[in-house]
Amino acid sequence: MDMQETKFARPNINVGVVGCGNISPVYLENIRRNFSDVINLVACSDLSNERAVATSKKFDIPKVLDFPQLLQDPEVELVLNLTNPLAHASVNLKALEAGKHVYSEKPLAIELKDGQRIINKAISSNLMVGCAPDTVLSPGLQTCRKIIDEGIIGEPVSAIACFGSHGVERWHPNPEFYYKKGGGPMFDIGPYYLSTLVNLLGPVKRVTGSHARMFPQRIAGDKKIDVEVSTHVVGLLDFESGAIGNITTSFDMWGPTRDVRAHTKKTIEIYGTEGTLTVPDPVHLGGRIRLLTMDGDKEMEWIEMPLAYDEIREIRGMGLVEMVWAIKQQRTCRVNGNVANHVLEIMHAVHKSSDIGRHIELDTTCERPDGVPTGLPKGVFDR
């Protein structure tokens, strides 16, 4: 083994999967195909034993256990939590109490107090918490991070982020959850956009917001769904850096203004003292990176920026891989629980600000995660 191979010697960890629903196949297929030398899938668990057995067979996971058995299994070092958002806090806390690291789908929790309990338990137990979205590690978003860090657009002064659609009922097989507690566009889509903004601009110190429920019922086939959550949510974000941003997440928009062929509007733009940067869609990673900067006396024009990293076909599960590297190197992972907990408070603060009619000063903060160095092989996070 030469020095280059030694430098990138991959860690290895045993993972138990909790939740074998809609999101799990994307994670597990990517892990099996690309990261089996980093992650050993040793057990899986689901409320539906039939679903867990099917998952075990499809992805060659040797053990099917109920949740208490999985927590007691000494072979399991880390719990991958792919349950329904309403169960995230309970599963995360029980995994930590059992002495396991945990990587959770977003959001970290629904209730703000539960997010802080998870962080406190991880600290007291010397365990690591990671949390999606891991799309912030994608080549496109990391290229944007590199552009900002190199000062190409100068000092960031403002940002806009917008996701707008007319809901999920036209395509999702089980849309009801999205209109009940724990759902809504901010808690479903907001983590993608807010995590991206925190990675690009740093933490937020103050939030102002408005929210509304424009349609009291949704129609999904022959079923009527009573809407219990706000479906149009707008937040104004004051970053600790001094930049000001705004975010809109909506299930109440019939269509976008920029592309009449699309059913959703997805925008992130960062405005700096010397230019503007357009950021790819942080959910599905589509879209170009475009830059508008001053060039001496020349008229400003948009240019398309190439990726600074190797393109990756499927990003889901990359956060778990990066977390495994971080555990072995005894450093903080880039998609860490502190960022997720900060994002959770931002989402709550947007709603609370609207309810009480004033700014909300945030109690949480986080370190802006390190950017991913260029030149690393795919799936390697040795720095």
N, C-alpha and C positions, 0 to 999 in steps of 0.2 A: 504493500500500500504506500503510494507516494505522499508527499506533503500536502498536495492539493486535495487528495482523497481524505487524508486524515483531518484536514481543516473542516471538511463538510461531513464528517462522520455523523450519521443521523441518530437522534435519540430514539427511544422506543418506550411505549407505555401501553398498559392494558386498560381498555375502555369498555364500560357497560352502558348500553343505550337504553334510555327510558323514554318511551313514546315511539310507536311504530306507525304513525299516521301519514298524512299527505306529504309532509316535508322530509320524512326520513329517507325515502329512496334516493333523493338527490344527494344528500350527505353520504349515505352508505356506499352508493355506487362510486362516487368520487374518491372516497377513502380507499375502497377496495382496488380501484383501478390505478390510482396514483400514489397512495401514501401507505400502503400496507407494510412498508419497511419502517414506518414511524408509529403507526397506530395499530394495535392488535384489538380487534373487535372480539371480546371474549364472552359477552352475555347481552341479552336484550330482554326487555320487559314492556308489557302494555296491559291496559285494563282488559283488552280483548286477547285472551290466550291464543285464539285462532289467528289473529293478526300477528302476534309475536312469533308463533310457530312458522307462519308463512315468511316472515322477515328473516328468521333464522335460516330457513332453507335457501332462500334466494341469495343471501349474502354470506353464507357459510359461517354463521355465528354459532359457536358450539353449544352454548347454554341458553335455555329459555327459563327465566326465573320470574317469580312475582317480585314486586318492588322491595319488600322487606328482605327477601332472600338475596337480591342483588346488592343491597346495602351491606349485608353481612358477609358477602363473599370476599375473602381476603385477596383473591386474585384481581379484583376490580380496583384500580388505582384512581380512576377518573370517571365521573358520570357525565355522559352527554345527554342533556335534557332537551328533548324534542316534543314535550307535551303541549297541551293546550295552554295558551297564555295564563288562564286563570289558575293553573296548577304550577306555574313556574316558581313562585316564591316558596311554596311548600316543598317541592322536589329539591330545589336548590339548598334550602336550609337543612333538610333531612340528609342530603348527601354530605354536606359539610359536617354535620353532627356525627356522621358515621366515619369521619376521617378521610373523605374522598375529596379530591379536587373536583370542580364542576365547571362545565362549559354549557351555557344556556342559550336556547333560541331567544330572540327578542320578544317583548321587553324583559328586563331582569325580573320585574315584578309588576303587579298592577297598582298596589297600594304603596305610597311613598315610604311609609314606616317599614314595610317589609324589605324594600330595597336597602335601607340602612342597616337593618338587622342582618341581612346577608353579608354586607361588607364587614360589619363588626365581627361576625362569627368567623369569617375567613381570616381576618387579622389575628384574632385571639387563638385560632387553631393553626396558624402558620400554613394556611392552604391558599390555593390560587383560584380565583373566579374569573372566567372569561365569558364574554357575551356577544352574540351577534348584534348587529350585522357585521360580517367580515368582508363585505364588499369594499370597505375602506382600504383593504389590502390589494385591491385589484390594480393591474397595470395602469388603467386610465386614471383612477383617482390618485394613485401614488405619483403619476407623472404630473398631475396638477399640483400636488403637494410640493414636488421638486421645483416646479416653475415659481411657486410662491416663495419658497425658501431661498431661491437664488436671486430674489428681488427683481424678477423680470417685469412684474407689474407694479413695482415700487411697494409702498406700504399699503396693505389692504385697508380700505376705509369703509366699505359697505358690501353687502351681499344680499341676493334674493334667492329664495328657494320656493318652488311651487310644484305641487302635485295636485292635479285636478282630474276627476273622472265622474261618471254618474253611478258609482258603486260597483259592487262585485256580483250582483245577482244575475247579470247577463252571461257570466261564464263560470262562476264557482258552483260546485255541486252542493255545497252546504253553506249558503251565505248568511244564515241567521245570526251566527256568532258576531259577525262584523257590525251588527246594529244593537248589540247588547253590551252590558258592562264588560270592560276590557277590550271592546272593539272600537269602531270609529276610525276615521282616517288619521288622526294624530297618533293614536297608540299603535295602529297597524303600519302606517307608512312613515310617520314622523321619525322613528329611530334611524331609518336609513339616511334621511336628509339631515337630521340634527347631528348624528355621529360624523357625517361627512363634514359639516360645518365646524364641529369641534376639532376634527383632525386638521382641517385647513387653517382655521383661525384661532383655535384655542378655546378655553372655557368661557361661559357666559356668566355675567354678574347680576343682571337685572332683566326682568321680562314683563312685557305688557301684552294683553291679549283680548280677543273677542271670539266668541263661539256661538253657533246657532244650529238648530235642527230645522231644516227647511221643508222636509217631506216627512210627515208623521208615520207614513206607511210605505213599505216597499213591496213590489210584486215580483215574486220569483216563481215562474210557471203559473200554477194554479194556487199558489200559497201566498197569503198576505203576512208580511212581517211587520210587527209594531216596532218602531224605531225608538230606542231608549237612550241613545247617546247623541251628542252633537256630531253633525256630519259636515260642517263647514267651520274650520278652525284657523284663525289667523293670529300669529304671534310676532311681536317686535322684540328683538334680542339686542341687548347691550353687552358686547364682549368685553372681557377684562383688558384686551389689547387696545380698546378704544374704538374698534370697528362697530358698526351698527348693521344689523341684518333683519330681514323679515322673512317669515315662512308662512305659506298657505298650504293646508292639506284639506281636500274636499272630496266628498262623494256626491256633491250637488251640482257639478258642472256637466252640462250636456256635451260640451266639446271644447277643444282648445281654440285659441285664436291664431296660433302660428302654423299649424299643420292640419288642414281640414280632413286629411285622410286618416288621422289618428283618433283614437277614442279617449286618449288621456293627454294631459299637458304635464310635461316633466321638464323642469328648468332649475338649474343652479348657475348663477353668475356671480363672480367675484370682481369687485371694482377696486382698483388700486390707484395710487397717486400717478402712476405712469402707464396704466393700461387696464384692459378688461380681459377676464378669462372665463370661458364657458366650460362647464364641467359635465362629464357624461352622466347619464341617468344612474343614480346610486342604487337603484333596485335591480334593474336588468342589465345595467352596464352598457347600454346602447348610447350612441351619439358621439359626435366628434369633440375633440379638444381644440378650441379655436381661441386665438389670441389677437387682441387689438392693442398695439403699442405705438408709442412715438418713435419715429425713425428720422431724426434730424429735422430737416425742413420738409420732408416728404409728407404727402397727405396720408393720414392714418388709414390702414386697410386691414381687414381680417386675414389671418393666415392660419392654416391648419397645422397643428403641432403633432409630430410623431410620438409614439409611445417610447418612454425611456426604459421600459422593462419588457421582457419576453411576454408575449400574449399568452393568456391562460384561458382555456375553453370554458371551464367550470370553476367558479370561485368558492361555492358553498363547501364548508368544511375546512377551508384554508385557515380560518381563525383558530380552529381546534389544533391544527398542525403547528401554527405559530406559537400557541400556548404550550404545547408539548416541548418545543425548543426552549421556551422561556423557563419552564419548570426545571429542565435539566441544567440550564445555565444560571439558575437562581436570579433571574431578572424579572421585571414586570412585563407581562405580555402587552401587545399593542391594542388588542381588543379586550381591555380589562374591565373588571366590574366597577371601578371608580368612574370610568367614562359612561358606562351604562346607567349607573345610579344618578349621575349628573344629568344625563339625557332624560331619565325618568322624572326628575324634579322639574326640568324645563317644561315638559309636557303638562305636568300637573299645574305649574305656575301659570301657563297660558290660560288654562281654564279658570283657575282661581282669580287671576287678575280681572277677567271679564265679570266674574260673579260678584266681586267686592268693589270693582271700579277704581282700582289704583295699581301702580307699579308693584311688582313683587321682587324684593331683594332675595337672591338665592342663598341657601345655607350650604349647599354642596359646591365643590369645585373639583377639578382634576388636573393632572399634568397633561399637556398636549402630547399625545403619543409620538414616539420617534418615527420618522419616516423610514421606509424600507430602503436599504442601500442598493444601488444599482450593481449589476454584475454578478448577483447571486444566482445559482442554478434554481430552476423551478422547484418550489416547495421547500427551499432551504432558508432558514432564518437564523444564521449563526451569529448575527450581530444585532 
